[in-house]
Amino acid sequence: MSGIEFDWERFAETWRSAQCVRSSQVGPVMAPSQEHLLCEEFAELHPDGTDFLFAKLRDSDPCLAAYAFKCLLRVGDIQMEDIPRDVLERSDPIQTLFGCVVRTTTLGSFIRGYWGFEDPEPAPIRPKRYLP
């Protein structure tokens, strides 16, 4: 196993256990999350990891694919046109955490959202009224 693969597996344990894609600012004091700091560390350790991270965008675990995207942004000047179309269209649900707000979205929407092309919020579900 190469160094980049070893570090990915080591960090992926933390990302998997989070079960949520955490932003750079979480909690009531808007502090950096451990998961976000690991993305920064991965990019520092592997500044030439672009090809590896592009491959990880297709990971079967959408949460890990989202963290691969967060790492990828830190190793190069990535534009939306650089992301493969099938990745931009991934409909796997993921949860994201920014501040104290957890939100469910799709992986594709999360990635497109970096460039301001996130899917609109779904309409709230209204409870059905039942007549007696």
C-alpha positions as CSV (number, residue, x, y, z in Angstrom):
1,M,0.0,0.0,0.0
2,S,1.4,3.4,-1.0
3,G,1.7,6.3,1.4
4,I,-1.3,8.1,-0.1
5,E,-3.4,5.0,0.1
6,F,-2.3,4.4,3.7
7,D,-3.1,8.0,4.7
8,W,-6.5,7.9,2.9
9,E,-7.5,4.7,4.8
10,R,-6.3,6.2,8.1
11,F,-8.3,9.4,7.7
12,A,-11.3,7.6,6.1
13,E,-11.9,5.9,9.5
14,T,-12.7,9.3,11.0
15,W,-14.7,10.5,8.0
16,R,-16.8,7.3,8.0
17,S,-17.5,7.5,11.7
18,A,-18.7,11.1,11.4
19,Q,-21.6,9.9,9.1
20,C,-21.8,13.5,8.0
21,V,-19.7,15.9,5.9
22,R,-18.6,18.6,8.3
23,S,-17.6,22.0,7.2
24,S,-14.8,24.2,8.3
25,Q,-17.0,25.8,10.9
26,V,-19.2,23.7,13.2
27,G,-20.8,24.0,16.6
28,P,-21.9,27.1,18.5
29,V,-18.5,28.6,18.3
30,M,-18.0,27.8,14.6
31,A,-14.7,26.0,15.2
32,P,-13.0,23.9,12.5
33,S,-14.1,20.3,12.7
34,Q,-11.6,17.4,13.1
35,E,-12.8,16.0,9.8
36,H,-12.2,19.3,8.0
37,L,-8.7,19.6,9.5
38,L,-7.9,16.1,8.2
39,C,-8.8,17.3,4.7
40,E,-6.3,20.1,5.0
41,E,-3.7,17.7,6.4
42,F,-4.2,15.2,3.6
43,A,-3.7,18.0,1.1
44,E,-0.5,19.0,2.8
45,L,0.8,15.5,2.9
46,H,-0.1,14.7,-0.7
47,P,-0.1,18.0,-2.8
48,D,0.4,15.8,-5.9
49,G,-2.7,13.6,-5.1
50,T,-5.0,15.1,-7.7
51,D,-5.4,11.9,-9.8
52,F,-5.9,9.8,-6.6
53,L,-8.6,12.2,-5.3
54,F,-10.4,12.3,-8.7
55,A,-10.6,8.5,-8.5
56,K,-12.0,8.8,-5.0
57,L,-14.9,11.0,-6.2
58,R,-16.4,7.7,-7.4
59,D,-16.1,6.0,-4.1
60,S,-19.2,3.9,-3.3
61,D,-19.5,5.6,0.0
62,P,-20.8,9.1,-0.9
63,C,-19.5,10.6,2.4
64,L,-16.0,9.5,1.5
65,A,-16.5,10.9,-2.1
66,A,-17.5,14.2,-0.5
67,Y,-14.4,14.3,1.6
68,A,-12.3,13.4,-1.5
69,F,-13.8,16.5,-3.1
70,K,-12.9,18.7,0.0
71,C,-9.3,17.4,-0.2
72,L,-9.2,17.9,-4.0
73,L,-10.1,21.6,-3.6
74,R,-7.0,22.0,-1.4
75,V,-4.5,20.4,-3.8
76,G,-5.3,22.3,-7.0
77,D,-7.3,25.0,-8.7
78,I,-10.3,22.8,-9.6
79,Q,-13.1,24.2,-11.7
80,M,-16.6,22.6,-12.0
81,E,-15.8,21.6,-15.6
82,D,-12.9,19.5,-14.3
83,I,-15.3,17.3,-12.3
84,P,-16.7,14.3,-14.4
85,R,-20.4,14.7,-15.3
86,D,-21.3,11.4,-13.7
87,V,-19.9,12.7,-10.4
88,L,-21.7,16.0,-10.6
89,E,-25.0,14.1,-11.1
90,R,-24.6,11.6,-8.2
91,S,-27.8,11.4,-6.4
92,D,-26.6,9.5,-3.3
93,P,-27.9,11.2,-0.2
94,I,-25.4,12.7,2.3
95,Q,-25.8,14.8,5.4
96,T,-23.8,18.0,5.8
97,L,-23.1,20.0,8.9
98,F,-22.4,23.7,8.9
99,G,-22.5,25.5,12.2
100,C,-25.2,23.6,14.1
101,V,-27.4,22.8,11.1
102,V,-27.5,19.3,9.7
103,R,-28.9,19.1,6.2
104,T,-29.6,16.2,3.8
105,T,-28.6,16.8,0.2
106,T,-27.2,14.8,-2.7
107,L,-23.5,14.3,-3.3
108,G,-23.8,16.0,-6.7
109,S,-25.6,18.9,-5.2
110,F,-23.0,19.3,-2.5
111,I,-20.2,19.4,-5.1
112,R,-22.0,21.7,-7.5
113,G,-22.8,23.9,-4.5
114,Y,-19.2,24.9,-4.2
115,W,-19.6,26.9,-7.4
116,G,-23.1,28.1,-6.5
117,F,-25.1,25.5,-8.5
118,E,-26.6,23.7,-5.6
119,D,-30.1,22.2,-6.0
120,P,-32.8,24.3,-4.4
121,E,-34.0,23.3,-1.0
122,P,-36.8,20.8,-1.2
123,A,-40.2,22.1,-0.3
124,P,-41.1,21.4,3.3
125,I,-43.4,18.4,3.8
126,R,-46.7,19.5,5.2
127,P,-48.6,17.1,7.5
128,K,-51.7,15.7,6.0
129,R,-55.0,16.7,7.6
130,Y,-57.3,13.9,8.2
131,L,-61.0,14.5,8.6
132,P,-62.9,12.5,11.3
